[in-house]
Amino acid sequence: MVSGGHIEGFAIPVRRSLTEPILLGGAPRSVAIVNGTLAAALGLGLQLWVVGIFYWLIAHALAVFMTKRDDQFLEVLIRHIRHKGYLQC
């Protein structure tokens, strides 16, 4: 029978955690891990501490800014890079 606008047996609750992206410090998880790894490579591997810290601050701030504008910006960027330019001059 119909109750509350839903057909019985055909409505399920969708949890909020299934629809939101996984973020680390406001940036997508994969972007934050890559930025941290590159910053650690600069800071520890090449012993450029200041460069590594500045790289991490700027890259993470940029990732957080882009995430606030669009949660799916990384997927859109990857799709844009893979798209072939058929109509280029």
N, C-alpha and C positions, 0 to 999 in steps of 0.2 A: 504494500500500500504506500501511498504518498504521504509523507509527514514533513511539514516544514519546507516544502519545495524540493525535497530530495526523495528519490526512489529508494526504498529500503533495500539495503545490500549493495548499493552502487555508489555510496559516498564514503570516503575515507578521510581521516584528518591528515593534513600535510604539515609536517613539522617545519618550523622556521629554519632550523639548522640544515635542512636539505636544500633550501633555496638560496641561502646566502653564501658568498664566496669565503674561502678560508684565508684569513689575513694574518700577517705577522707584523705588528707595529703599524697597522694601517695600510700596508702594501700587500699585494698578492704573495702567497707563500713561496712560490717558485722564484719570483723576482727578488724577494728579500734574501733567500738562500744564495742565489747567484751573486747579488751585490755583496753580501757578507763574505762569501768565498773569495771574490776578487779583491775586496778590501784587505782581507787577511793575507792574501798572496802578496799584495803590495807591501803591507806593513811588516809581515813576518818574513816572507821569502826574500824580498828585495831589500828589506830593512829601510823602507821609505815610510816611516811612521806617519809623518804629517800628510804625505800624499794619500796614504791609505785611509786615514781618518777623514780628510776632506772629500775623497772620492765617495766614501760610504755616506757621509752626510748629504752630499749633493744628490747622489743617485737615489737614496732612500726618500729624500724629500720630493724629488721628481716623481717617484713611483707612488707616493702617498697622494700627491696632487692629482696625478692621472687617475688614480683609483677613486678619488672623491668625485671626479667628473664622470667617470664611466667604470663600473665594476668589472666589465669584461674587456677592458682596453688591451690586455695582453693577447687574448684570442683574436681580437680584431686586427691588431698589429701583425700577428703571425699570418693571418689570412691575407692581409694586404701585401705582405712580402712575397707570399707564394703565388699571388695573382699575376698572371702574365699580362704585359702591356701590348695588346694587339694593335692599338690605334696610335702608337707613338710615331713621331715624325723621324 
